[in-house]
């Protein structure tokens, strides 16, 4: 396919994707597209373990802290922007690296994403208000009522998925599942996928160490600065929501930190489950990957 290859480096959180991607990109003299949706937001650098200024100097990165927590951004938008950028990058590079822990965004670039209707801003606000007032349970009840087929398979603890499904149901009057064709789009480049493999206990240790490192870097102060905007979807994520509970005096700082570690381990497990559903991934250790041509 015109000799153009996209190397995908995926894996659970704290598995060393950024470092591995930099090494692979250096070897191919190319650039990196970030596919970690939490790292898109410029206000959330510490809690998302975004590439450091030193790392960004080693290899040119794209889609890192390029939007604000106040912006609406979804996988469909990312797909369109990433494909346009790849067209440009492939003019100068035979290989480009795509890395991140957000399986949905990786899949959007590799396989395409179903076209969804535009959502009226007033309706989007209405759905968000429902979430703020009724919490996750309100979203779950609404999606189960309007689209029981999707409710049976969705991650019911993921508010973003529930919010999106509910928006489409209310905007169109049709179940969200009617818009999910699951067809794979054809790409004009080859795709090689790697997933980073770790022993579970080693990965858990890396997660705990990274949480402690984030705290030392100022995670509590970063979260405190974002606390007034805690209702935004971008901030309903591990590392921030636990500290928001601490600020609300629902727990001690120590309890919040332990909850961050626990929830991050759960998040890593969900990432592994997502990746294992795709047989096209080659599971390798970071050292094996860095040595892979």
C-alpha positions in Angstrom: 0.0 0.0 0.0 2.3 2.7 -1.3 4.9 1.7 1.3 3.1 3.7 4.1 2.8 2.2 7.5 1.1 3.3 10.7 2.7 1.7 13.8 0.2 1.5 16.7 1.6 1.2 20.2 -1.1 0.6 22.7 -1.3 -0.9 26.2 -2.7 -0.2 29.6 -1.9 2.9 31.6 1.6 3.1 33.0 2.9 0.5 30.6 5.5 2.8 29.1 3.8 3.7 25.8 5.3 7.2 25.6 8.9 6.1 26.1 8.5 3.1 23.7 6.8 5.3 21.0 9.6 7.8 21.2 12.3 5.2 20.7 10.4 3.6 17.8 9.7 7.0 16.2 13.4 8.0 16.5 14.4 4.8 14.8 12.1 5.6 11.9 12.9 9.3 11.9 9.2 10.1 12.1 6.5 11.7 14.3 4.0 10.6 16.8 0.2 11.0 17.0 -1.2 10.8 20.5 -4.3 8.7 21.0 -4.8 9.1 24.7 -7.9 11.2 25.0 -7.1 12.4 28.5 -3.9 13.9 27.2 -5.7 16.1 24.7 -6.5 18.7 27.4 -4.0 21.4 28.1 -5.2 21.9 31.7 -4.6 18.3 32.8 -0.9 17.6 32.3 0.1 16.0 35.6 -2.9 13.8 36.2 -2.9 12.4 32.7 0.9 11.8 32.6 1.2 13.8 29.4 4.5 13.7 27.6 7.0 16.0 29.4 8.6 19.1 27.6 11.8 17.0 27.4 10.0 14.1 25.7 8.2 16.5 23.4 11.6 17.8 22.3 12.9 14.4 21.4 10.2 13.6 18.8 7.4 15.8 17.4 4.1 14.9 18.9 0.6 15.8 17.6 -2.7 15.9 19.6 -1.1 16.6 22.9 -2.8 19.3 25.0 -4.2 20.8 21.9 -7.7 21.5 23.2 -9.3 22.8 26.4 -11.5 21.0 28.9 -14.2 23.5 27.8 -14.1 22.2 24.2 -16.4 19.5 22.9 -14.2 16.8 21.2 -15.1 13.2 20.2 -13.7 10.2 18.4 -15.3 11.2 15.1 -13.6 14.6 15.2 -10.3 13.0 16.1 -10.6 10.5 13.3 -11.1 13.3 10.7 -8.3 15.4 12.0 -5.9 12.4 12.4 -6.5 11.2 8.9 -5.9 14.6 7.4 -2.6 14.9 9.4 -1.5 11.4 8.3 -2.0 12.4 4.7 0.5 15.2 5.2 2.9 13.2 7.3 3.1 10.4 4.8 4.3 12.8 2.2 7.6 13.0 4.1 7.6 9.8 6.2 7.1 6.1 5.2 6.1 5.4 8.8 4.2 7.2 11.5 3.6 6.2 15.1 0.2 6.3 16.8 0.2 5.7 20.5 -2.2 6.0 23.5 -4.4 4.1 25.8 -7.8 5.1 24.4 -9.0 2.1 22.4 -11.9 3.9 20.9 -9.7 6.7 19.4 -7.2 4.2 18.1 -10.0 2.2 16.5 -11.4 5.4 15.0 -8.1 5.9 13.1 -7.5 2.3 12.2 -11.1 1.1 11.4 -13.2 4.2 11.1 -16.1 5.2 13.3 -19.8 5.2 12.5 -21.2 8.5 11.3 -23.4 10.0 14.0 -25.9 12.9 13.8 -25.0 16.3 15.0 -26.3 17.1 18.4 -28.1 20.3 19.2 -26.2 22.3 21.8 -29.3 22.9 23.9 -30.0 19.1 23.9 -26.4 18.4 24.9 -26.8 20.8 27.8 -30.1 19.1 28.8 -28.4 15.7 28.9 -25.4 17.0 30.8 -27.8 18.6 33.3 -29.5 15.2 33.8 -26.1 13.7 34.6 -25.2 16.5 37.0 -28.5 16.2 38.8 -29.1 12.5 38.7 -25.6 11.1 38.4 -24.7 7.9 36.6 -27.9 6.2 37.7 -30.0 8.7 35.8 -28.0 8.1 32.6 -28.2 4.3 33.0 -32.0 4.4 33.5 -32.5 6.6 30.4 -30.3 4.6 28.1 -31.8 1.3 29.3 -35.3 2.7 28.5 -34.4 4.2 25.1 -31.9 1.6 23.8 -31.9 -1.7 25.8 -29.8 -3.4 23.2 -26.9 -1.0 23.6 -27.4 -0.9 27.4 -26.8 -4.6 27.5 -23.3 -4.2 26.0 -22.1 -0.7 27.1 -19.7 -0.1 29.9 -22.3 1.2 32.3 -19.8 3.0 34.5 -18.5 5.1 31.6 -20.6 8.3 31.6 -19.1 9.5 28.2 -20.5 6.4 26.4 -23.9 6.8 28.1 -24.1 10.5 27.4 -23.3 10.0 23.8 -25.9 7.3 23.4 -28.5 9.3 25.1 -27.8 12.4 23.0 -28.3 10.4 19.8 -31.5 8.7 21.1 -33.0 12.0 22.0 -31.8 13.9 18.9 -33.1 11.3 16.4 -35.9 9.5 18.3 -34.1 6.2 17.3 -32.0 3.8 19.3 -28.3 4.5 19.3 -27.6 1.0 18.0 -29.3 1.8 14.7 -26.3 4.1 13.9 -23.6 1.6 14.8 -22.9 -0.4 11.6 -19.6 -1.8 12.8 -18.2 -1.6 9.3 -14.4 -1.4 8.9 -13.2 1.6 6.8 -10.5 1.0 4.2 -7.3 2.9 4.8 -4.6 3.6 2.2 -1.8 2.7 4.6 -0.7 -0.5 6.3 -1.3 -0.8 10.0 0.9 -2.8 12.4 -0.4 -3.0 16.0 1.6 -3.7 19.2 0.3 -3.9 22.7 2.7 -3.6 25.7 2.7 -6.7 27.9 3.5 -6.7 31.6 3.2 -9.1 34.5 0.1 -7.9 36.4 2.0 -7.3 39.7 4.7 -5.4 37.9 2.1 -3.2 36.2 0.4 -2.6 39.5 3.7 -1.5 41.0 4.3 0.8 38.1 0.8 2.3 38.6 1.4 2.9 42.3 4.7 4.5 41.7 3.3 6.8 39.0 0.6 8.0 41.3 3.2 8.8 43.9 5.2 10.6 41.3 2.2 12.6 40.2 1.6 13.7 43.8 5.2 14.8 44.1 4.8 16.8 40.9 1.8 18.7 42.2 -1.3 16.7 41.3 -3.3 18.0 44.3 -2.7 21.7 43.3 -3.5 20.9 39.7 -6.8 19.3 40.7 -7.6 22.1 43.1 -7.3 24.6 40.3 -9.7 22.5 38.2 -12.2 21.9 41.1 -14.5 24.8 40.1 -15.1 23.0 36.7 -15.5 19.5 38.1 -18.9 19.1 36.4 -17.2 19.0 32.9 -17.0 15.5 31.3 -13.2 15.9 30.7 -12.7 16.0 34.5 -14.8 12.9 35.3 -11.6 10.8 35.2 -9.3 8.9 37.5 -6.9 11.1 39.4 -9.2 14.1 39.6 -12.6 12.9 40.7 -11.1 11.2 43.8 -9.3 14.4 44.8 -12.6 16.3 44.2 -14.1 14.0 46.9 -11.2 14.9 49.2 -11.9 18.7 48.6 -15.6 18.0 49.3 -14.4 16.4 52.7 -15.9 13.1 51.7 -12.6 11.3 52.5 -9.1 12.0 53.7 -6.2 12.7 51.3 -4.7 9.3 52.1 -8.0 7.6 51.2 -8.2 9.6 48.0 -4.7 8.6 47.0 -5.5 4.9 47.6 -8.7 5.2 45.6 -6.7 6.7 42.7 -4.4 3.8 42.7 -7.3 1.3 42.9 -9.3 3.0 40.2 -6.2 3.2 38.0 -5.7 -0.5 38.3 -9.3 -1.1 37.4 -8.9 1.2 34.4 -5.8 -0.7 33.2 -7.8 -3.9 33.4 -10.5 -2.5 31.2 -7.9 -1.3 28.7 -6.4 -4.8 28.6 -9.9 -6.3 28.0 -10.5 -3.9 25.1 -7.2 -4.7 23.5 -7.5 -8.4 23.8 -10.7 -8.3 21.8 -8.6 -7.3 18.8 -6.6 -10.3 17.5 -4.5 -8.0 15.2 -2.4 -6.8 18.2 1.0 -8.3 18.8 1.7 -8.5 22.5 5.3 -7.6 23.3 7.4 -6.3 26.2 8.7 -2.7 25.8 12.2 -4.0 25.3 11.1 -6.3 22.6 9.2 -3.5 20.8 12.1 -1.1 20.9 14.2 -3.7 19.2 11.5 -4.5 16.6 12.4 -3.2 13.1 
